Amino acid sequence: MHMQQLFLKLLIVVLVIPACLNGPPREQGRFRETELVEVTKLDPTIRLDIRYATADNLMHRQVYTQAMAFLQRPAAEALVRVNRWLHEEGYGLVIFDAYRPWSATKRIWDLANDADRKNNFVANPREGSKHNRGSAVDLSLFDLTTGSEVVMPSGFDDFSERVYPIYPGGTSESRRLRDLLRHVMETQNFEGSNEEWWHFNYRDWREYRLLNTPFEMIDQ
């Protein structure tokens, strides 16, 4: 009798605990082969300011063990073209976040408060994030002459109305730079977010599955 009760308890645990707690949601269909590449190895002039490798982020906690930026190869190569184009305008790219292992998405979700979850400020691990597919990037610009990051209408992870790509406030120069970034990214097949000026998805993001490969395990 004792063994039967133990079996039933174990069965309940298996059925009740969502599968996504143990890994990314299972996806049906055929996906392209993953080829994550380190962006700065393709173009060392692209800067990194990986916020989740520090405590300077929405969670105020370090989530990544290393400050690195990976993307699927087509997206990474497109980003290199964006950077070269911007150099002609006197600017360079600075990346805040790129590929994010699913486990990091879950950790961010667990650390977030109810308001952040309700307002979709953080991705739900039950659905996964485009960052988990290696086809999304968060970035801004820096001035090649001064080396300083440019001033946009809002900071990264601001989450006020200032983050919207159509926000009419701020200085005319900050809006010009925001619009320049979006224009150049879109010429190289990135799709800008309607909610965050810094977030872009590469056009083929649907062709890659959700991934949970730690940075340390990516073949470089």
Secondary structure as UniProt FT lines:
FT   HELIX           2..16
FT   HELIX           19..22
FT   STRAND          36..38
FT   HELIX           39..42
FT   TURN            44..45
FT   STRAND          47..48
FT   HELIX           51..53
FT   TURN            58..59
FT   STRAND          70..72
FT   HELIX           73..88
FT   TURN            89..90
FT   STRAND          91..97
FT   HELIX           102..111
FT   HELIX           114..118
FT   TURN            119..120
FT   TURN            125..127
FT   HELIX           130..133
FT   STRAND          136..143
FT   TURN            144..146
FT   TURN            156..157
FT   HELIX           161..163
FT   TURN            165..166
FT   HELIX           172..187
FT   TURN            188..189
FT   STRAND          190..192
FT   TURN            197..198
FT   STRAND          199..202
FT   TURN            203..204
FT   HELIX           205..207
FT   HELIX           215..217
//
